[in-house]
Amino acid sequence: MVYINYSVSVLRKKVLEFIPNNEYYPLDSLFSYLIKKRELLSFETKQKFYEIGSIEGLKEFDYYIESSKFAGDSL
């Protein structure tokens, strides 16, 4: 895998018209469709992705936050 989608998606309400009602429709299908129509933008980053959906991933992220230069800064 070359890329991973870890993002926040902001879509126009009109995009919902492309999603079938009452049926499973994966986001990759929607995004592929929007790419073909040249209506999808993205931003590539070189920063590490911190997966926080597991205990191990959350611990790794906590360690990063605690040991980073941002520790103690208020957000």
VONU-428621 format. One record per atom (N, C-alpha, C): residue number from 1; atom name; x negated, z, y negated. Coordinates in Angstrom, 3 decimals. Each point is the difference from the previous one (the first is absolute). Layout:
{n NUM, atom CA, u X, w Z, v Y} .
...
This chain:
{n 1, atom N, u -0.847, w 0.000, v 1.174} .
{n 1, atom CA, u 0.847, w 0.000, v -1.174} .
{n 1, atom C, u -0.892, w 0.000, v -1.236} .
{n 2, atom N, u 0.309, w -0.867, v -0.919} .
{n 2, atom CA, u -0.775, w -0.109, v -1.221} .
{n 2, atom C, u 0.585, w 0.890, v -1.092} .
{n 3, atom N, u 1.310, w 0.063, v -0.092} .
{n 3, atom CA, u 0.656, w 0.761, v -1.059} .
{n 3, atom C, u 1.041, w 0.928, v 0.600} .
{n 4, atom N, u 0.301, w 1.044, v -0.729} .
{n 4, atom CA, u 1.082, w 0.903, v 0.365} .
{n 4, atom C, u 0.873, w 0.175, v -1.239} .
{n 5, atom N, u 1.294, w -0.005, v 0.205} .
{n 5, atom CA, u 0.928, w 0.190, v -1.101} .
{n 5, atom C, u 0.266, w 1.492, v -0.143} .
{n 6, atom N, u -0.595, w 0.605, v -0.988} .
{n 6, atom CA, u 0.327, w 1.390, v -0.321} .
{n 6, atom C, u 0.364, w -0.020, v -1.468} .
{n 7, atom N, u 1.266, w -0.085, v -0.226} .
{n 7, atom CA, u 0.405, w -0.304, v -1.358} .
{n 7, atom C, u 1.312, w 0.643, v -0.382} .
{n 8, atom N, u 0.295, w -0.180, v -1.237} .
{n 8, atom CA, u 1.323, w 0.252, v -0.534} .
{n 8, atom C, u 0.544, w -1.367, v -0.347} .
{n 9, atom N, u 1.148, w -0.301, v 0.503} .
{n 9, atom CA, u 0.600, w -1.309, v -0.274} .
{n 9, atom C, u 1.082, w 0.148, v -1.047} .
{n 10, atom N, u -0.060, w -0.857, v -0.979} .
{n 10, atom CA, u 1.013, w -0.049, v -1.039} .
{n 10, atom C, u 0.627, w -1.376, v 0.088} .
{n 11, atom N, u 1.275, w -0.019, v 0.347} .
{n 11, atom CA, u 0.689, w -1.276, v 0.220} .
{n 11, atom C, u 1.201, w -0.113, v -0.931} .
{n 12, atom N, u 0.283, w -1.210, v -0.391} .
{n 12, atom CA, u 1.217, w -0.244, v -0.779} .
{n 12, atom C, u 1.210, w 0.118, v 0.920} .
{n 13, atom N, u 1.097, w 0.419, v -0.538} .
{n 13, atom CA, u 1.225, w 0.168, v 0.779} .
{n 13, atom C, u 0.391, w -1.309, v 0.696} .
{n 14, atom N, u -0.299, w -1.115, v -0.621} .
{n 14, atom CA, u 0.351, w -1.311, v 0.556} .
{n 14, atom C, u -0.653, w -0.227, v 1.369} .
{n 15, atom N, u -1.142, w 0.638, v 0.258} .
{n 15, atom CA, u -0.695, w -0.159, v 1.278} .
{n 15, atom C, u 0.872, w 0.493, v 1.153} .
{n 16, atom N, u 0.875, w 0.961, v -0.266} .
{n 16, atom CA, u 0.878, w 0.518, v 1.041} .
{n 16, atom C, u 0.914, w -1.077, v 0.579} .
{n 17, atom N, u 0.235, w -1.061, v -0.740} .
{n 17, atom CA, u 0.841, w -1.097, v 0.484} .
{n 17, atom C, u -0.632, w -0.718, v 1.191} .
{n 18, atom N, u -1.319, w 0.112, v 0.156} .
{n 18, atom CA, u -0.697, w -0.672, v 1.093} .
{n 18, atom C, u 0.002, w 0.827, v 1.286} .
{n 19, atom N, u 0.455, w 1.224, v -0.066} .
{n 19, atom CA, u -0.012, w 0.897, v 1.155} .
{n 19, atom C, u 1.377, w -0.028, v 0.657} .
{n 20, atom N, u 0.060, w -0.325, v 1.286} .
{n 20, atom CA, u 1.300, w -0.037, v 0.691} .
{n 20, atom C, u 0.663, w 1.385, v 0.017} .
{n 21, atom N, u 1.312, w 0.026, v -0.118} .
{n 21, atom CA, u 0.753, w 1.252, v 0.030} .
{n 21, atom C, u 0.070, w 0.559, v 1.414} .
{n 22, atom N, u -0.035, w 1.321, v 0.112} .
{n 22, atom CA, u 0.197, w 0.716, v 1.261} .
{n 22, atom C, u -0.873, w -0.501, v 1.136} .
{n 23, atom N, u -1.238, w -0.302, v -0.315} .
{n 23, atom CA, u -0.907, w -0.518, v 1.019} .
{n 23, atom C, u -1.428, w 0.413, v -0.362} .
{n 24, atom N, u -0.790, w 0.307, v 1.035} .
{n 24, atom CA, u -1.396, w 0.347, v -0.229} .
{n 24, atom C, u -0.714, w -1.204, v -0.613} .
{n 25, atom N, u -0.739, w 0.233, v -1.052} .
{n 25, atom CA, u -0.736, w -1.075, v -0.658} .
{n 25, atom C, u -1.325, w 0.562, v -0.486} .
{n 26, atom N, u -1.092, w -0.313, v 0.687} .
{n 26, atom CA, u -1.300, w 0.583, v -0.362} .
{n 26, atom C, u -0.506, w -0.480, v -1.360} .
{n 27, atom N, u -0.707, w 0.897, v -0.684} .
{n 27, atom CA, u -0.547, w -0.341, v -1.310} .
{n 27, atom C, u -0.974, w -1.171, v 0.073} .
{n 28, atom N, u -0.754, w -0.117, v 1.105} .
{n 28, atom CA, u -0.951, w -1.109, v 0.068} .
{n 28, atom C, u 0.725, w -1.346, v -0.011} .
{n 29, atom N, u 1.209, w -0.058, v 0.542} .
{n 29, atom CA, u 0.780, w -1.244, v -0.066} .
{n 29, atom C, u 0.417, w -0.302, v -1.435} .
{n 30, atom N, u 0.439, w 1.037, v -0.692} .
{n 30, atom CA, u 0.387, w -0.169, v -1.405} .
{n 30, atom C, u -1.200, w -0.416, v -0.844} .
{n 31, atom N, u -1.121, w 0.694, v 0.193} .
{n 31, atom CA, u -1.191, w -0.325, v -0.778} .
{n 31, atom C, u -0.508, w -1.399, v 0.317} .
{n 32, atom N, u 0.051, w -0.412, v 1.267} .
{n 32, atom CA, u -0.422, w -1.364, v 0.367} .
{n 32, atom C, u 0.865, w -1.039, v -0.713} .
{n 33, atom N, u 1.294, w 0.269, v -0.033} .
{n 33, atom CA, u 0.924, w -0.904, v -0.692} .
{n 33, atom C, u -0.340, w -0.082, v -1.491} .
{n 34, atom N, u -0.232, w 1.149, v -0.619} .
{n 34, atom CA, u -0.320, w 0.016, v -1.430} .
{n 34, atom C, u -1.337, w -0.666, v -0.282} .
{n 35, atom N, u -0.956, w 0.155, v 0.917} .
{n 35, atom CA, u -1.295, w -0.680, v -0.155} .
{n 35, atom C, u 0.192, w -1.506, v 0.023} .
{n 36, atom N, u 0.780, w -0.496, v 0.949} .
{n 36, atom CA, u 0.259, w -1.455, v 0.088} .
{n 36, atom C, u 0.642, w -0.526, v -1.269} .
{n 37, atom N, u 0.846, w 0.820, v -0.614} .
{n 37, atom CA, u 0.650, w -0.400, v -1.253} .
{n 37, atom C, u -0.888, w 0.257, v -1.215} .
{n 38, atom N, u -1.208, w 0.560, v 0.237} .
{n 38, atom CA, u -0.949, w 0.333, v -1.059} .
{n 38, atom C, u 0.612, w 0.996, v -0.995} .
{n 39, atom N, u 0.714, w 0.985, v 0.548} .
{n 39, atom CA, u 0.662, w 1.015, v -0.818} .
{n 39, atom C, u -0.442, w 1.411, v 0.365} .
{n 40, atom N, u -1.214, w 0.126, v 0.516} .
{n 40, atom CA, u -0.511, w 1.320, v 0.345} .
{n 40, atom C, u -1.402, w 0.143, v -0.565} .
{n 41, atom N, u -0.236, w 1.083, v -0.691} .
{n 41, atom CA, u -1.314, w 0.301, v -0.553} .
{n 41, atom C, u -0.589, w 1.191, v 0.735} .
{n 42, atom N, u -1.308, w 0.086, v 0.001} .
{n 42, atom CA, u -0.655, w 1.145, v 0.621} .
{n 42, atom C, u -1.261, w 0.335, v -0.773} .
{n 43, atom N, u -0.558, w 1.141, v 0.326} .
{n 43, atom CA, u -1.241, w 0.443, v -0.602} .
{n 43, atom C, u -0.878, w 0.535, v 1.110} .
{n 44, atom N, u -1.183, w -0.564, v 0.147} .
{n 44, atom CA, u -0.930, w 0.435, v 1.038} .
{n 44, atom C, u -0.872, w 1.125, v -0.537} .
{n 45, atom N, u -0.167, w 1.026, v 0.796} .
{n 45, atom CA, u -0.854, w 1.117, v -0.381} .
{n 45, atom C, u -1.062, w 0.217, v 1.064} .
{n 46, atom N, u -1.119, w 0.524, v -0.385} .
{n 46, atom CA, u -1.085, w 0.293, v 0.932} .
{n 46, atom C, u -0.019, w 1.480, v 0.370} .
{n 47, atom N, u 0.947, w 0.773, v -0.515} .
{n 47, atom CA, u 0.041, w 1.432, v 0.272} .
{n 47, atom C, u 0.491, w 0.272, v 1.415} .
{n 48, atom N, u -0.464, w 1.103, v 0.558} .
{n 48, atom CA, u 0.401, w 0.409, v 1.337} .
{n 48, atom C, u 1.479, w 0.343, v 0.031} .
{n 49, atom N, u 0.640, w -0.340, v 1.094} .
{n 49, atom CA, u 1.396, w 0.347, v 0.245} .
{n 49, atom C, u 0.047, w 1.325, v 0.747} .
{n 50, atom N, u 0.732, w 0.963, v -0.537} .
{n 50, atom CA, u 0.163, w 1.293, v 0.651} .
{n 50, atom C, u 1.389, w 0.059, v 0.617} .
{n 51, atom N, u 0.041, w -0.047, v 1.312} .
{n 51, atom CA, u 1.251, w 0.065, v 0.749} .
{n 51, atom C, u 0.403, w 1.463, v 0.062} .
{n 52, atom N, u 1.195, w 0.349, v -0.478} .
{n 52, atom CA, u 0.424, w 1.397, v -0.016} .
{n 52, atom C, u 1.225, w 0.224, v 0.880} .
{n 53, atom N, u 0.238, w -0.902, v 0.924} .
{n 53, atom CA, u 1.139, w 0.127, v 0.908} .
{n 53, atom C, u -0.323, w 0.785, v 1.252} .
{n 54, atom N, u -1.206, w 0.514, v 0.115} .
{n 54, atom CA, u -0.382, w 0.819, v 1.147} .
{n 54, atom C, u -0.747, w 1.232, v -0.515} .
{n 55, atom N, u -0.084, w 1.015, v 0.830} .
{n 55, atom CA, u -0.715, w 1.218, v -0.388} .
{n 55, atom C, u -1.461, w -0.324, v -0.298} .
{n 56, atom N, u -0.638, w -0.811, v 0.852} .
{n 56, atom CA, u -1.409, w -0.354, v -0.193} .
{n 56, atom C, u -0.200, w -0.752, v -1.317} .
{n 57, atom N, u 0.880, w -0.964, v -0.282} .
{n 57, atom CA, u -0.102, w -0.762, v -1.238} .
{n 57, atom C, u 0.208, w 0.868, v -1.225} .
{n 58, atom N, u 0.948, w 0.918, v 0.090} .
{n 58, atom CA, u 0.264, w 0.906, v -1.119} .
{n 58, atom C, u -1.190, w 0.924, v -0.246} .
{n 59, atom N, u -0.609, w 0.480, v 1.077} .
{n 59, atom CA, u -1.190, w 0.855, v -0.150} .
{n 59, atom C, u -1.139, w -0.769, v -0.670} .
{n 60, atom N, u -0.190, w -1.251, v 0.403} .
{n 60, atom CA, u -1.061, w -0.816, v -0.597} .
{n 60, atom C, u 0.263, w -0.203, v -1.489} .
{n 61, atom N, u 1.255, w -0.263, v -0.355} .
{n 61, atom CA, u 0.342, w -0.190, v -1.399} .
{n 61, atom C, u -0.178, w 1.303, v -0.790} .
{n 62, atom N, u 0.438, w 1.119, v 0.577} .
{n 62, atom CA, u -0.193, w 1.299, v -0.660} .
{n 62, atom C, u -1.481, w 0.251, v -0.269} .
{n 63, atom N, u -0.840, w -0.293, v 0.984} .
{n 63, atom CA, u -1.443, w 0.187, v -0.172} .
{n 63, atom C, u -0.518, w -0.874, v -1.144} .
{n 64, atom N, u 0.469, w -1.248, v -0.060} .
{n 64, atom CA, u -0.414, w -0.907, v -1.072} .
{n 64, atom C, u 0.379, w 0.578, v -1.362} .
{n 65, atom N, u 1.225, w 0.470, v -0.123} .
{n 65, atom CA, u 0.474, w 0.547, v -1.275} .
{n 65, atom C, u -0.806, w 1.239, v -0.380} .
{n 66, atom N, u -0.193, w 0.887, v 0.949} .
{n 66, atom CA, u -0.717, w 1.253, v -0.273} .
{n 66, atom C, u -1.466, w -0.242, v -0.360} .
{n 67, atom N, u -0.613, w -1.012, v 0.596} .
{n 67, atom CA, u -1.431, w -0.214, v -0.226} .
{n 67, atom C, u -0.298, w -1.068, v -1.053} .
{n 68, atom N, u 1.023, w -0.617, v -0.533} .
{n 68, atom CA, u -0.227, w -1.084, v -0.955} .
{n 68, atom C, u -0.307, w 0.534, v -1.389} .
{n 69, atom N, u -0.445, w -0.888, v -0.830} .
{n 69, atom CA, u -0.296, w 0.369, v -1.390} .
{n 69, atom C, u 1.266, w 0.365, v -0.754} .
{n 70, atom N, u 1.173, w -0.312, v 0.589} .
{n 70, atom CA, u 1.267, w 0.282, v -0.663} .
{n 70, atom C, u 0.517, w 1.391, v 0.340} .
{n 71, atom N, u -0.647, w 0.700, v 0.944} .
{n 71, atom CA, u 0.465, w 1.331, v 0.381} .
{n 71, atom C, u 0.046, w 0.905, v -1.218} .
{n 72, atom N, u 1.101, w 0.652, v -0.181} .
{n 72, atom CA, u 0.158, w 0.907, v -1.123} .
{n 72, atom C, u 0.596, w -0.657, v -1.235} .
{n 73, atom N, u -0.010, w -1.343, v -0.051} .
{n 73, atom CA, u 0.633, w -0.682, v -1.129} .
{n 73, atom C, u 1.497, w 0.065, v 0.154} .
{n 74, atom N, u 0.716, w 0.180, v -1.082} .
{n 74, atom CA, u 1.451, w -0.051, v 0.080} .
{n 74, atom C, u 0.433, w -1.440, v -0.124} .
{n 75, atom N, u 1.017, w -0.340, v 0.754} .
{n 75, atom CA, u 0.486, w -1.393, v -0.002} .
{n 75, atom C, u 1.055, w -0.213, v -1.020} .
